[in-house]
Amino acid sequence: MTIDIDQAIIPLSHINNYFNLRKSIAASHEVSQKPVNQTPAWVCSQNILEIARNVEPDTIYQHVGIDISQPYEDTFISTRQCMQLVRWTQQIIPIEHLGLAIGKLMTLSHHGQAGIAVMTQDTLEDAMKMACQFGELLFPALEYHYKKNNQYCSLEFKESCNIENLHRFFVEIKTTSYYHIFKYLMGQDKEAHCVRFSFSEPSYSEMYKKYFNCPVEFNAKSSELVIPIKYSKQVLPLANRFMANHAQNIVQSSVPVNGLNLLPKKLQKIILNSNGTFPSLESAAETLGMSGRTLRRRLSDGGSSYQAVLNEVRTQLAKELLRSGEKSITDIAFLLGFGDTSAFTKAFKKWTNMKPSEFKKACELF
C-alpha cells in the first residue's frame, strides 16, 4: 500500500513529542560527574547540548513551512513535511544515532492518550496490537504488523510510502521506543528475544548496545521487535478496560477523516496477500492490530465495510484473471471463493454491469 506523502494526516501534537529537542538530554560531562540510576537517553557533547537546549520547536516548524497559527492538536502535517523536519533537525543536531536517541525518549507518557490506551490494555498482546493500530493512525508513513507463532510474537515495521534515505531513522525511532516501552510494561528483568533491522549495519552499530540489551541483527528480512511468546498473555499491571476504551476513543476522534480512509487500502493489501484464501474479518483485524469490532466501526466511519473491500479485491482479481485468458470462468469462480459459476456471474455483473463472458470477449478484441 502506498500513501500520498502530501496528505496532511499526521498530528503535529504527536510529532512535537519527538522533535522538542530540549527535553531529557544530558551533556556527557554531567553524566560522568553525577551518579544516575539510568543512563540518559541522549548523551552528547556540551556544544551540541547548548544547541539543542536553545532550539525552539516553532522555529523548526516554520522553517519547513508548517503553519503553527493553530494549536498543535488542531494542526496536521504531511509525510513530506515530516521528512523535511527530520532533515533540518539532523543538520542542527549532527548525531549519527539520532533516531536511537529520540526513540528512547519516547516513553508511554510522551504519547499522551495513545500511551494511556496501550498501558491500560489487559495483556501485552493487547498492548502490542493497540500499538500497531495507533502507530498507523499517528504516523502512517510506516506499516505496523503484529505477528506470532509458537515461540515468539513481534511488531514488524515496513514502509507504506517512499521515505527515501530516512527509512533507517524512522525505524530506529519506532523500534527503540517500542523496545523500552516493552521493558517498562513487563519489568526490567524481562528481555526481548532480539531486534532485527532490514537495513545494513551502520558505521555507528556499537551505539546499539547502549539502547538494546538483547541481540541486534542487521540485513534481516524485515525490521521487527521480537518477544518470547510466553510474555504475550501476561496481565499488565495497569490493566483497566474503562480507561483503555476512553483513551482509545479520544485518540481515534482526533485523527482526520482522510487518515481513517487509509484503512481500506491496508485491508485490500492483506486480502490480496492471502493467496486465494480470503481472511475473515476477525483474522484481518488481528493482522491490523485491532479487534474485529474496531475494524468494522472504523470502516463504517470511512463509509466502507469489510464486504465492500473484499468485493473490490475480488473485482480486481477477476478482471486480471479474465484478461489473462489462462483460466476458465469456472476456475476463476472457485478461486474467488464462489460455490458455483452462476453465483460468480451474478456478482461480477453487479460489480461491472457485464457478465464475465462479455468482459472476457471484450478483452480479446483489444
FIDO-558564 format. One record per residue (C-alpha): residue number from 1; residue in one letter; y, z, x. Coordinates in steps of 0.001 Angstrom, whole numbers, plus 500000, padded with zeros to 6 digits. Last residue first. Layout:
FIDO-558564
  rofi  vovo      c2      c3      c1
   NUM     a       Y       Z       X
...
END
This chain:
FIDO-558564
  rofi  vovo      c2      c3      c1
   366     f  494621  472060  491860
   365     l  492323  470903  489046
   364     e  489599  473384  490026
   363     c  491948  476288  489335
   362     a  492459  475094  485737
   361     k  488688  474954  485255
   360     k  488296  478551  486463
   359     f  491082  479760  484174
   358     e  489530  477983  481188
   357     s  486075  479410  481962
   356     p  487517  482902  482314
   355     k  489164  482576  478880
   354     m  492956  482449  478906
   353     n  495725  484641  477494
   352     t  495763  486448  480875
   351     w  494892  490110  480268
   350     k  493597  489798  476677
   349     k  491662  486670  477648
   348     f  490115  488569  480546
   347     a  489079  491449  478262
   346     k  487366  489174  475695
   345     t  485614  487174  478412
   344     f  484439  490356  480153
   343     a  482990  491750  476908
   342     s  481302  488399  476207
   341     t  479803  488256  479691
   340     d  477897  491535  479390
   339     g  477989  495186  480381
   338     f  481288  494906  482223
   337     g  481788  496752  485514
   336     l  483783  494205  487489
   335     l  480757  493036  489464
   334     f  478844  492622  486179
   333     a  481454  490244  484735
   332     i  481775  488389  488045
   331     d  478031  487702  488076
   330     t  478157  486327  484501
   329     i  481188  484172  485339
   328     s  479213  482649  488195
   327     k  480076  483373  491788
   326     e  481359  481259  494689
   325     g  484078  479465  492732
   324     s  486758  481007  494961
   323     r  489355  480803  492184
   322     l  487134  482728  489756
   321     l  486583  485514  492306
   320     e  490299  485824  493055
   319     k  491226  485795  489363
   318     a  488634  488449  488530
   317     l  489790  490640  491410
   316     q  493439  490625  490288
   315     t  492521  491174  486646
   314     r  490184  494019  487538
   313     v  492905  495637  489637
   312     e  495423  495373  486799
   311     n  492802  496681  484362
   310     l  492231  499746  486553
   309     v  495980  500415  486635
   308     a  496184  500193  482829
   307     q  493099  502378  482412
   306     y  494593  505062  484664
   305     s  497819  505062  482688
   304     s  501397  503800  483055
   303     g  504944  504574  481899
   302     g  505932  506490  485045
   301     d  505703  509852  483291
   300     s  502302  508742  481966
   299     l  501061  508110  485493
   298     r  502299  511571  486460
   297     r  500538  513177  483484
   296     r  497182  511467  484109
   295     l  497308  512290  487816
   294     t  498144  515926  487065
   293     r  495266  516261  484598
   292     g  492847  514646  487013
   291     s  493809  517218  489627
   290     m  495633  516317  492819
   289     g  495002  515298  496428
   288     l  495057  511513  495980
   287     t  491336  511320  496755
   286     e  490759  514071  494184
   285     a  492722  512093  491588
   284     a  490569  509007  492213
   283     s  487428  511058  491585
   282     e  488837  512603  488413
   281     l  489988  509222  487060
   280     s  486544  507814  487717
   279     p  486029  505596  490733
   278     f  485256  501876  490414
   277     t  482052  500866  492139
   276     g  482961  497382  493353
   275     n  483677  498314  496955
   274     s  485910  501305  496127
   273     n  488734  500033  498359
   272     l  490400  498159  495495
   271     i  490317  501305  493355
   270     i  491960  503404  496078
   269     k  494596  500720  496682
   268     q  495380  500482  492972
   267     l  495870  504247  492848
   266     k  498443  504058  495639
   265     k  500273  501298  493768
   264     p  500151  503306  490516
   263     l  501689  506302  492352
   262     l  504745  504535  493749
   261     n  506408  504798  490320
   260     l  506914  508525  490876
   259     g  509472  507693  493550
   258     n  511316  505364  491188
   257     v  511531  508277  488743
   256     p  513469  510440  491191
   255     v  511751  513590  492513
   254     s  513303  516918  491483
   253     s  511080  517331  488395
   252     q  507998  517205  490615
   251     v  509262  520023  492822
   250     i  510207  522310  489917
   249     n  506898  521663  488138
   248     q  504926  522571  491265
   247     a  506879  525808  491700
   246     h  506046  526931  488154
   245     n  502400  525889  488439
   244     a  501944  527782  491715
   243     m  503775  530866  490429
   242     f  501510  531060  487365
   241     r  498325  530381  489367
   240     n  498955  533130  491917
   239     a  496992  533087  495171
   238     l  498941  534922  497888
   237     p  495920  535982  499991
   236     l  494230  532582  499672
   235     v  490656  532509  498402
   234     q  488265  530841  500846
   233     k  486733  527715  499356
   232     s  487810  525369  502164
   231     y  487128  527776  505043
   230     k  483419  526969  505331
   229     i  484283  523247  505504
   228     p  485450  523622  509097
   227     i  488951  522080  509461
   226     v  490026  518640  510730
   225     l  493728  517718  510918
   224     e  493955  513953  510905
   223     s  495208  510795  512576
   222     s  492750  507928  512168
   221     k  490103  506038  514153
   220     a  490915  508163  517182
   219     n  492773  506923  520266
   218     f  493636  510547  521066
   217     e  491697  513789  520503
   216     v  493006  517361  520629
   215     p  490634  520352  520738
   214     c  491907  523546  519044
   213     n  494630  525924  520221
   212     f  497329  523427  519262
   211     y  501075  523633  519974
   210     k  501263  524602  523638
   209     k  498170  522548  524479
   208     y  499927  519511  523024
   207     m  502504  519763  525800
   206     e  499906  518524  528311
   205     s  499991  515189  526461
   204     y  503507  514466  527790
   203     s  502677  510941  529001
   202     p  501248  510074  525585
   201     e  497509  509662  524846
   200     s  497019  506560  522712
   199     f  497717  506558  518983
   198     s  495218  507328  516221
   197     f  495621  511074  516664
   196     r  492962  513677  516004
   195     v  493264  517436  515543
   194     c  490198  519600  516022
   193     h  487791  522077  514388
   192     a  490688  524201  513153
   191     e  490711  527884  514060
   190     k  490645  531194  512225
   189     d  491724  534311  514153
   188     q  495403  533520  513467
   187     g  494870  534023  509752
   186     m  493895  531651  506946
   185     l  497267  530861  505374
   184     y  499353  531159  508553
   183     k  496851  529253  510681
   182     f  496721  526473  508073
   181     i  500543  526362  508034
   180     h  500399  526026  511816
   179     y  498121  522983  511573
   178     y  500131  521498  508691
   177     s  503354  521554  510717
   176     t  501759  520162  513871
   175     t  500071  517334  511957
   174     k  503181  516460  509979
   173     i  505613  516439  512893
   172     e  503241  514648  515260
   171     v  502547  512003  512606
   170     f  506275  511352  512196
   169     f  506925  511018  515936
   168     r  503833  508911  516620
   167     h  504714  506400  513904
   166     l  508308  506127  515126
   165     n  507726  502883  517052
   164     e  507786  500802  513871
   163     i  507828  502716  510595
   162     n  506174  499783  508818
   161     c  505156  501112  505423
   160     s  502443  503347  503961
   159     e  501498  504646  507404
   158     k  498448  506899  507609
   157     f  497829  510662  507750
   156     e  494493  512356  507050
   155     l  494048  515962  505964
   154     s  490516  517145  506649
   153     c  487413  518897  505391
   152     y  484418  519505  507592
   151     q  480677  520084  507719
   150     n  479084  518787  504510
   149     n  481796  516173  503978
   148     k  485473  516327  503092
   147     k  488588  514193  502779
   146     y  492152  514867  501606
   145     h  494415  511865  502108
   144     y  498139  511675  502902
   143     e  499993  508373  503061
   142     l  503138  508280  505154
   141     a  506504  506662  504354
   140     p  506255  508582  501056
   139     f  508055  511684  502410
   138     l  508755  514143  499583
   137     l  506348  512846  496952
   136     e  503708  511748  499449
   135     g  503709  515107  501201
   134     f  503825  516909  497865
   133     q  500494  515481  496765
   132     c  498818  515820  500127
   131     a  499991  519433  500493
   130     m  498653  520127  496990
   129     k  495237  518844  498044
   128     m  495338  521044  501144
   127     a  496347  524081  499074
   126     d  493521  523523  496596
   125     e  491059  523285  499495
   124     l  492515  526478  500983
   123     t  491814  528280  497717
   122     d  493673  529590  494645
   121     q  497054  527970  495301
   120     t  500006  530315  495930
   119     m  500713  529081  499498
   118     v  500991  525429  498416
   117     a  503283  525881  495399
   116     i  505511  528240  497400
   115     g  505817  525666  500185
   114     a  506779  522950  497685
   113     q  509337  525360  496205
   112     g  511073  525665  499579
   111     h  509501  523695  502433
   110     h  511113  525801  505173
   109     s  509267  528893  503893
   108     l  505938  527138  504439
   107     t  506678  526819  508160
   106     m  508265  523689  509579
   105     l  509392  524882  512993
   104     k  506060  523798  514462
   103     g  506701  520240  513332
   102     i  510158  520179  514928
   101     a  508668  520957  518327
   100     l  505750  518544  518013
    99     g  508043  515698  516958
    98     l  510495  516487  519791
    97     h  507759  516125  522425
    96     e  509703  513616  524519
    95     i  512906  515673  524491
    94     p  516184  513743  524656
    93     i  518030  515770  521963
    92     i  521129  513767  521027
    91     q  519459  510389  521521
    90     q  516332  511527  519709
    89     t  518506  512703  516826
    88     w  520037  509240  516524
    87     r  516578  507669  516444
    86     v  515368  510149  513831
    85     l  518354  509565  511550
    84     q  517918  505808  511800
    83     m  514295  506257  510717
    82     c  515402  508416  507788
    81     q  517938  505767  506801
    80     r  515165  503142  506804
    79     t  512920  505427  504764
    78     s  515658  505636  502139
    77     i  517839  508595  501203
    76     f  518191  510766  498130
    75     t  521042  513138  497302
    74     d  521080  515632  494420
    73     e  519420  518459  496390
    72     y  521750  517789  499323
    71     p  524833  518390  497158
    70     q  526962  515268  496563
    69     s  529581  513766  498882
    68     i  526947  513503  501612
    67     d  526596  509717  501557
    66     i  524211  508775  504372
    65     g  525594  506069  506665
    64     v  523738  506826  509899
    63     h  526703  508635  511457
    62     q  527421  510463  508203
    61     y  524013  512120  508300
    60     i  524398  513114  511954
    59     t  527783  514726  511383
    58     d  526514  516445  508228
    57     p  523817  518181  510278
    56     e  526470  519783  512512
    55     v  525469  519668  516163
    54     n  526725  522612  518197
    53     r  523478  524534  518500
    52     a  521566  521416  519516
    51     i  523984  520519  522307
    50     e  524017  524076  523629
    49     l  520233  524194  523669
    48     i  520018  520901  525534
    47     n  522293  522323  528248
    46     q  520351  525586  528413
    45     s  516958  523946  528848
    44     c  514462  523870  526029
    43     v  511887  525962  524221
    42     w  511332  524942  520607
    41     a  508562  526520  518596
    40     p  509267  529939  520042
    39     t  506364  531604  521880
    38     q  505065  534486  519797
    37     n  505411  538239  520140
    36     v  508393  537933  522457
    35     p  509341  539760  525649
    34     k  512852  538720  526680
    33     q  513922  537399  530094
    32     s  511488  534474  530331
    31     v  512156  533346  526754
    30     e  515909  533522  527238
    29     h  515623  531427  530417
    28     s  513784  528714  528480
    27     a  516519  528489  525857
    26     a  515498  529299  522311
    25     i  515362  527321  519100
    24     s  514729  528599  515586
    23     k  517572  526836  513803
    22     r  520415  524750  515237
    21     l  518887  521311  514884
    20     n  519015  521055  511105
    19     f  516839  517971  511210
    18     y  513563  519053  509658
    17     n  514748  521180  506735
    16     n  517529  518650  506174
    15     i  514887  516046  505341
    14     h  513785  518089  502320
    13     s  517338  518579  501000
    12     l  517922  514871  501632
    11     p  515254  514116  499047
    10     i  513387  510874  499919
     9     i  513460  508253  497140
     8     a  516232  505859  498158
     7     q  514342  502542  498299
     6     d  515274  500661  501476
     5     i  511834  501117  503086
     4     d  510183  499499  500062
     3     i  506642  500840  500003
     2     t  503493  499143  501233
     1     m  500000  500000  500000
END
